Amino acid sequence: MTRGFWPMLWKEFIQMRRDRFTLAMMIGIPAIQLILFGYAIRIEVRHLPMVVLDESRTAESRALVDVLTNTGNFDVAGAVTSRDEIRQRIERGSAHAGLIIPPDYLRRLKRGRGAQAQLIVDAADPLSSSAAINAAALAGTATALSLSRLATTGVQPLEVRVRPWYNPDLESRWFFVPGVIGSLTLVMVTLLTAFAIVREREIGTLEQIMVTPIRPSEFILGKTLPFFLIGLADMAMIAVVGTLWFEVPFRGSIGVLLAGTVLFLVCMLGVGLFVSTISATQQQAMVSAFFFTMPAITFSGFGFPIRSMPQAVQWLTYLDPLRYFLVVLRGVYLKGVGLGVLWPQLAAMAVLGSALLTISVFRFHKSLD
C-alpha cells in the first residue's frame, strides 16, 4: 500500500501542475478574496445620511444637529420642509434617517420641561438602525451639557425619541430573509447554467450537437431557458416560504418583484454562460463560479452595509447585480414601494444583464469557432 500511495500522490501533483488554469485559481483566488473581504467586511456603521426638518430654526436646534453629526454616525444629507419629504428620501435610499425638531424646542428648553426631538430611522437594516439608536441615546445628554447657559436653569436632559420605520421590532430575519432569497437565486442559477454547458463540452456531446442543423443561438436559448424558468419557480417557492414560515411582511407589488426577478435572472444567466466559456471542466467551472458568487454576495449589502465599506469598494459594488436586486427585494417586502422608487435598480439590472449576456454570447460563439 505504501509503494502505491506515493506514486499516486506524485501523479496528482503533476496533473495539477499541468492544469495551470485550475492551479492559478486555487492559489490566486483565496488570496484575492482575502484582500477584498478584509476591506469590505465591516460591521460598524458610520456616516449615515440624515435629512433634517428644523421647525425651530434656532441656535439650539442647530446645536442638536451638530451633536448628532459629531458622533460620526450621521452626515447631514440636506434639509427638508415636510415629513412627507422625509418619507420620500428614506424610501428612495438617499437618506437613512430623518431628524425632526419641533417649533417649541427652544421654549421647552428654557422652561426646564425637557425638550423632545424625533429621529426617524430606516429600520430595514438592523445594523444601521442600532448605530442610529445608540447615537440618539447619547445625543440628549450631550446636547444638554453643551447648552451651558440653559443648564444653569435646571433644564432637564433632552430626549431624542427614535422611531424605527419598516421594522419597528428590529427583527433581524426581516432583513436577512430577503437577502437569502437573492443569494440562493444567484448561486443556483449561475452554477446550473455554467455546469450544464461545461458538462456538454467535457463529455464530448457539444461537438456532436454543433454538427447538427441546430444554430448556436438556438443551442444557447435551449440550454439557458430551462434554468431561467427553474429560477423563477424556485424564487417563488423561496419567497412563499420566507413570507409564511418566517413571517416576513410582504407590503409591495408582486408585479414589481416579478420584474426585478426576471432582470436579475438574465444577469445570472449571463454570468453562468460567461463562466462556461472560460472553463473546460466542471471543476474549473465550480472554482470560477465561486470566484464570482462569494464577492457578489459580500459586496451586495447582504450581511454588511455597503456604506461601511471603503469608497473604492463601494464603487465596485455598482457592478454587482445582487446589490440592486436586494434593494428591490427589501423595498417590496418591507417598505411596500413601487416602480416610482425602484426604477433605478431595475434599469441598472437591465443594463448589466444586457451587457453580461451580450459578452457571454459573443465569447460562446468564439469558443465554438
C-alpha positions in Angstrom: 0.0 0.0 0.0 2.8 2.4 0.8 4.5 1.7 -2.6 1.3 2.6 -4.5 0.4 5.6 -2.4 3.4 7.8 -3.1 3.4 7.4 -6.9 -0.3 8.2 -6.9 0.2 11.3 -4.8 3.1 12.5 -7.1 0.9 11.9 -10.1 -1.8 14.1 -8.8 0.6 17.0 -8.1 2.0 16.6 -11.7 -1.6 16.7 -13.0 -2.3 19.8 -11.0 0.8 21.5 -12.4 -0.2 20.7 -16.0 -3.6 22.2 -15.4 -2.2 25.7 -14.8 -5.6 27.4 -15.0 -7.1 25.5 -12.2 -3.9 25.7 -10.2 -3.8 29.5 -10.6 -7.4 29.8 -9.4 -6.8 27.6 -6.4 -3.8 29.6 -5.3 -4.8 33.1 -6.5 -8.5 33.2 -5.7 -8.2 32.7 -1.9 -5.5 35.5 -1.8 -7.5 37.9 -3.9 -10.7 37.2 -1.9 -9.0 37.6 1.4 -7.8 41.1 0.4 -11.2 42.1 -0.9 -13.1 40.7 2.1 -10.6 42.2 4.6 -11.5 45.7 3.4 -15.2 45.1 2.6 -16.4 43.2 5.8 -17.0 45.8 8.5 -19.9 45.6 10.8 -19.5 49.1 12.3 -21.8 51.6 10.5 -20.8 55.2 10.3 -21.8 58.4 8.4 -25.4 57.5 7.8 -27.1 60.1 5.5 -29.6 62.1 7.6 -32.1 64.8 6.5 -33.2 67.5 8.9 -36.6 69.1 9.4 -35.8 72.0 11.7 -39.0 73.7 12.6 -37.4 75.6 15.5 -34.7 77.3 13.4 -32.6 78.4 16.4 -29.0 78.2 17.5 -30.0 75.5 20.0 -31.7 73.3 17.3 -28.6 73.7 15.2 -26.5 72.6 18.2 -28.5 69.3 18.3 -27.7 68.7 14.7 -24.0 69.3 15.4 -24.1 66.9 18.3 -25.5 64.1 16.2 -23.1 64.7 13.3 -20.1 64.9 15.7 -20.8 61.3 16.9 -19.6 60.2 13.4 -22.8 58.2 12.9 -24.6 60.7 10.8 -23.9 63.0 7.9 -26.4 65.7 7.1 -27.7 64.9 3.6 -29.8 68.1 3.3 -32.7 70.0 4.8 -36.4 69.1 4.1 -39.6 71.1 4.5 -42.1 68.4 5.4 -42.5 64.9 6.9 -43.7 63.6 3.6 -40.3 64.6 2.1 -38.5 62.7 4.8 -40.5 59.6 3.8 -39.7 60.0 0.2 -36.0 60.5 0.8 -35.8 57.4 3.0 -37.9 55.3 0.5 -35.5 56.3 -2.3 -32.5 55.4 -0.2 -30.9 58.9 -0.4 -31.3 59.2 3.4 -31.3 56.6 6.2 -32.6 58.8 8.9 -34.6 62.0 9.4 -34.4 64.4 12.4 -37.5 66.4 13.3 -37.0 69.3 15.6 -40.4 70.7 16.7 -41.2 74.5 16.8 -41.4 74.6 20.6 -37.9 73.1 21.0 -36.2 76.2 22.5 -39.2 77.3 24.6 -39.4 73.9 26.3 -35.7 74.0 26.9 -35.9 77.4 28.6 -38.8 76.4 30.7 -37.0 73.4 32.0 -39.6 70.9 30.8 -37.2 68.9 28.8 -37.4 69.3 25.0 -38.1 66.5 22.6 -36.9 65.7 19.1 -37.7 62.8 16.9 -35.3 60.7 14.9 -36.9 58.6 12.2 -34.7 55.6 11.2 -34.9 53.2 8.3 -35.0 50.0 10.4 -35.0 47.7 7.4 -31.2 47.4 8.1 -30.8 46.4 11.8 -27.1 47.2 11.9 -27.6 50.8 10.7 -30.6 51.2 12.9 -28.6 50.1 16.0 -26.0 52.7 15.2 -28.6 55.4 14.9 -30.4 54.4 18.1 -27.1 54.4 20.1 -26.2 57.8 18.8 -29.6 59.2 19.6 -29.4 57.8 23.1 -26.2 59.9 23.8 -27.4 63.0 21.9 -29.8 64.2 24.6 -27.3 64.3 27.4 -24.5 65.7 25.2 -26.8 68.5 24.0 -27.9 69.5 27.5 -24.3 69.7 28.6 -23.3 71.8 25.6 -26.1 74.3 26.3 -24.3 75.6 29.4 -26.3 78.8 29.7 -29.5 76.8 29.8 -28.1 74.1 32.0 -27.8 76.5 34.9 -31.5 77.0 35.0 -32.0 73.3 35.8 -33.0 72.2 32.3 -33.9 68.5 32.0 -31.9 66.4 29.6 -33.1 66.4 26.0 -35.0 63.4 24.9 -34.4 62.2 21.3 -37.2 59.8 20.5 -36.2 57.2 17.9 -39.0 55.9 15.7 -37.9 52.9 13.6 -39.7 52.6 10.3 -40.4 49.4 8.3 -39.1 47.1 11.0 -40.2 48.5 14.4 -39.1 45.5 16.4 -35.7 45.3 14.7 -36.3 41.7 13.7 -33.0 40.6 12.0 -34.8 37.9 10.0 -36.8 40.6 8.2 -33.6 41.9 6.9 -31.8 38.6 6.2 -34.6 36.5 4.6 -34.9 38.8 1.5 -31.1 38.7 1.3 -31.1 34.9 1.4 -33.7 34.8 -1.4 -31.5 36.8 -3.7 -28.3 35.0 -2.7 -29.7 31.5 -3.2 -31.1 32.5 -6.6 -27.7 33.9 -7.6 -25.8 30.7 -6.6 -28.3 28.3 -8.1 -28.8 29.9 -11.5 -25.1 30.7 -12.0 -23.9 27.1 -11.2 -26.7 25.3 -13.0 -26.1 27.3 -16.2 -22.3 27.0 -16.1 -22.3 23.3 -15.3 -24.9 22.3 -17.9 -22.8 23.8 -20.8 -19.5 22.7 -19.5 -20.7 19.2 -19.0 -21.7 19.0 -22.7 -18.2 20.1 -23.6 -16.5 17.8 -21.1 -18.3 14.6 -22.2 -17.9 15.4 -25.9 -21.5 16.0 -26.8 -21.1 19.7 -27.5 -19.3 18.9 -30.8 -21.9 16.4 -31.8 -24.7 19.0 -31.2 -22.8 21.6 -33.3 -22.7 19.4 -36.4 -26.5 19.1 -36.4 -28.6 21.7 -38.1 -29.2 23.5 -34.8 -27.9 27.0 -34.7 -25.7 28.3 -31.8 -28.3 30.8 -30.8 -30.9 28.0 -30.6 -28.5 25.9 -28.6 -27.8 28.8 -26.1 -31.6 29.5 -25.7 -32.4 25.9 -25.3 -29.8 25.4 -22.6 -30.5 28.6 -20.6 -34.3 29.0 -20.8 -34.9 25.9 -18.6 -32.7 27.4 -15.8 -34.5 30.7 -16.2 -37.8 29.0 -15.6 -36.4 27.0 -12.8 -35.0 30.2 -11.2 -38.5 31.8 -11.4 -40.1 28.7 -9.8 -37.5 28.5 -7.1 -37.7 32.2 -6.4 -41.5 31.9 -6.0 -41.1 28.9 -3.7 -38.4 30.6 -1.5 -40.5 33.8 -1.4 -43.6 32.0 -0.2 -41.6 30.1 2.5 -40.0 33.4 3.7 -43.3 35.1 3.9 -45.4 32.3 5.5 -42.8 30.4 7.6 -40.6 33.3 8.8 -43.5 35.8 8.8 -41.6 38.4 6.8 -44.2 41.0 5.7 -44.9 41.5 2.0 -46.1 45.0 1.6 -45.4 45.7 -2.1 -46.4 44.7 -5.6 -45.9 41.2 -7.0 -45.5 42.7 -10.4 -42.6 44.8 -9.3 -41.0 41.8 -7.6 -41.5 39.7 -10.8 -39.9 42.4 -13.0 -36.9 42.6 -10.7 -36.6 38.8 -10.6 -36.7 38.5 -14.4 -34.0 41.1 -14.8 -31.8 39.6 -12.1 -32.1 36.1 -13.7 -31.0 37.5 -17.0 -27.9 38.8 -15.3 -27.2 35.5 -13.7 -27.7 33.6 -16.9 -25.1 35.9 -18.5 -22.7 35.2 -15.7 -23.2 31.4 -15.9 -22.8 31.5 -19.6 -19.6 33.5 -19.3 -18.2 31.0 -16.7 -18.9 28.2 -19.2 -16.8 30.0 -21.9 -13.7 30.2 -19.7 -13.9 26.7 -18.2 -13.0 23.4 -19.8 -14.1 21.1 -17.0 -16.8 21.2 -14.3 -14.1 21.6 -11.7 -12.9 24.8 -13.3 -16.5 26.0 -13.7 -17.1 25.4 -10.0 -14.0 27.4 -8.9 -14.7 30.2 -11.4 -18.3 30.4 -10.2 -17.1 30.5 -6.6 -14.8 33.4 -7.5 -17.8 35.4 -8.7 -20.5 34.3 -6.2 -18.7 35.0 -2.9 -17.7 38.6 -3.7 -21.1 39.2 -5.3 -22.9 38.2 -2.1 -20.4 40.1 0.2 -20.5 43.3 -1.8 -24.2 43.3 -2.3 -25.1 44.5 1.2 -26.5 41.1 2.2 -24.7 40.9 5.6 -22.6 44.1 5.8 -23.8 47.6 4.9 -22.3 49.0 1.7 -21.9 52.4 3.3 -19.4 50.9 5.9 -17.1 49.7 3.1 -14.1 51.8 1.8 -15.0 54.2 -1.0 -13.2 52.2 -3.7 -15.1 49.1 -2.7 -18.4 51.0 -2.8 -17.7 51.9 -6.4 -17.0 48.3 -7.2 -20.4 47.2 -5.8 -22.2 49.1 -8.7 -21.1 46.2 -10.9 -22.9 43.7 -8.7 -26.4 42.8 -9.9 -27.3 41.4 -6.5 -26.8 44.9 -4.9 -29.8 46.2 -7.0 -31.9 43.1 -6.5 -31.6 43.2 -2.7 -32.8 46.8 -2.8 -35.8 45.6 -4.9 -36.5 42.7 -2.5 -36.3 44.7 0.7 -38.1 47.6 -0.9 -41.0 45.4 -2.0 -41.1 43.3 1.2 -40.5 45.8 3.9 -41.3 49.2 2.5 -44.0 48.5 0.0 -42.5 50.8 -2.6 -43.2 50.5 -6.3 -41.7 51.4 -9.7 -41.6 55.1 -8.8 -38.9 54.4 -6.3 -37.3 51.2 -7.6 -36.9 52.0 -11.3 -33.2 53.0 -11.0 -32.4 49.5 -9.6 -34.5 47.8 -12.4 -32.7 50.0 -15.0 -29.3 49.1 -13.6 -30.1 45.4 -13.8 -31.4 45.8 -17.3 -28.1 47.4 -18.4 -25.9 44.9 -16.6 -28.0 42.0 -17.8 -27.8 43.1 -21.5 -24.0 43.7 -21.2 -23.3 40.4 -19.5 -25.5 38.4 -21.9 -24.0 40.1 -24.9 -20.4 39.5 -23.8 -21.1 35.9 -22.8 -22.9 35.0 -26.1 -20.1 36.6 -28.1 -17.5 34.6 -26.2 -19.5 31.4 -26.5 -19.7 31.8 -30.3 -16.0 32.4 -30.4 -15.3 29.3 -28.3 -17.3 27.2 -30.7 -15.3 28.5 -33.6 
